[in-house]
Structures are given as C-alpha cells and as structure tokens.
Amino acid sequence: MINPDTLQAFVLAVELGSFSAAARRMGKAQSAISTAIANLEIDCGVALFDRSGRSPVLTSEGEALLPHAKGVLLGNREFMAKANSMAEGIETRLRLALEAGITINPLAEVLQEFADRFSAVTLEVLMPSPSETAALLRDGSVDIGLMTEQEGYPLGFQFRGIGYSTLVPVCASSHPLARLDQVGHRDLRQYRQVIRYERPGEKPDQQNEMKSPSVWHAENPALIADLVVVGLGWAELPLSVVAEPLSRGVLKRLHYRFQQTDTFAGLDLVWTERRALGLAGQWMRDAILALPEAVWLKP
C-alpha cells in the first residue's frame, strides 16, 4: 500500500515545481523526497517525471495519475475530519425540515457558517407539508423542524417561536377579482378558493381558513400558487411563495375591505427530547433562534 506521505511528496513536487520546494514544505531533506518519488515510480511501474533536463518534468503517465493521487489525499483528509468530529461528539449527519411555504432566505448566512464550522457533517434539508413535519420529528426522521405554529405539540416536543410570515391573498392578474380595488366577503364567495390539503386528524391553520363555499385543495403552497397563476381560483399564501409571481405581474395582490392589516402566521423552531442533538445540531438550533424575527417577514 502506498504511503500517503509519498503521494503528498509527488503532488507537492508538481504543484511547487521542484523536489527541493516539496522538501521544504514537508520539512524533509531533498534526498528523502527524491527517494520517495523514485520508490513510488517503482511501485507504479511507470516514470512520473522526466529527469533528463535540469529540472524534473511531469511525464504523460504522471499527468494521468496526478488527479488520482490528489483524490486519495483528499479522501484521507475527509476521513480524518469525520473521525475527529465523531470523537468530539459531532454528529455525522444533521437533518433539517423546512415546512413548505417557509422561505429559506433568512437561513443563508446560518447555513454558510454551518458549512464552515462543520465541514464533515452532511446536512439534509427536507421541505415537507405541515403535517409531515411533525410526523418526521416524531419518528426521528429529522432532527430540527421549522413549521407554522401549532396550538399544541405532542409530549416530548420542544419548540420556540422564531417569528412570523406574512399571508397574502392573491389571484391571477386575469381573474375577475383582480379588477377590484378592494374585495369583500361577498366578492370572495363568488369564486373558488384554493387551500392546503388537510390530512385526517390535522388541525386547520390560518392558511386553511375557508372564505368561499367553493374550495379546491392542494398538497403544498407552491402547488396552490401554480393553480392560482393559471386562474383556477384565489388563495391566501405566504409572501415568500408569491413574491416572485407578484413581481412578474402574473399574480395580483388582493386588498380586503374588511381587514386593514396583514395576516401573519407564527413560525416555530421544533425539536424533540427523543432525539438528542449533537454539537452541530445544537449550534444550528441556537443560530436559528438568534435570528431577528423581522427576517422571516421578507420574501
């Protein structure tokens, strides 16, 4: 088996341009580097450098093998990083559920810092429906969940409110409601409303408040927005979901005659006592909790 130091000598000799520079970088004598590379050539059965000139020059065989040598060294570093993380109590994988309709934009800096701090941890981000988020937390399929607030949580759930998202009533720009400066209950009742599909036993939330006797159901906010865009009804949706189609003019924001302020849906960060968070999970939880509430109101 080839010694990693030998591969390191080979790669450094190429990157730094000479055996002597590789020796200085590794803190070894030049003769040790020359011997290591010569032994590597014997083991490989090919010449890695052409030594006929004043300075060794990489051969075509050496050029072909160089990426593989770098790959082996990278694999070694990744192996040691993950092993060290495990020894320090850092989990190898963290699973985050971000309920459909909640914007990921406020988490951008948190996720970047997480990547820098915990490079050996694999992060999995899921986007389930509200009912699925709670179920995934309950059975241990995810470690942390961001979801619209619930009236109550099952025993063993831990949660903290982190802010609010704005709910916006919208319709297609070609929809009859789009021609009205303000809409009342009577106007809304004339047209189909699209709301989120509720699974059996699931408690309705603010996004599922029925204002029309004609209702269609869809699995998640993004699908509801697609149905509204093509004129199949109107809906109340998180601003993060409809900001882009509103900016393009394919959706029109409705203004209620009976309500002068925006509707807000509370957001909770949830985890469970049944699944202990490692150091990476604890850091992620605390970093999200430290975000100002106002960031969640932006699209």
PyMOL commands that set and color helices and strands:
alter all, ss='L'
color gray80, all
select helices_A, chain A and resi 4-16+19-26+30-44+60-87+105-117+130-138+176-179+185-189+206-208+221-229+239-248+279-289+293-297
alter helices_A, ss='H'
color red, helices_A
select strands_A, chain A and resi 49-50+57-58+93-98+122-126+144-148+157-172+193-196+215-218+235-238+251-253+263-272
alter strands_A, ss='S'
color yellow, strands_A
deselect
rebuild
show_as cartoon
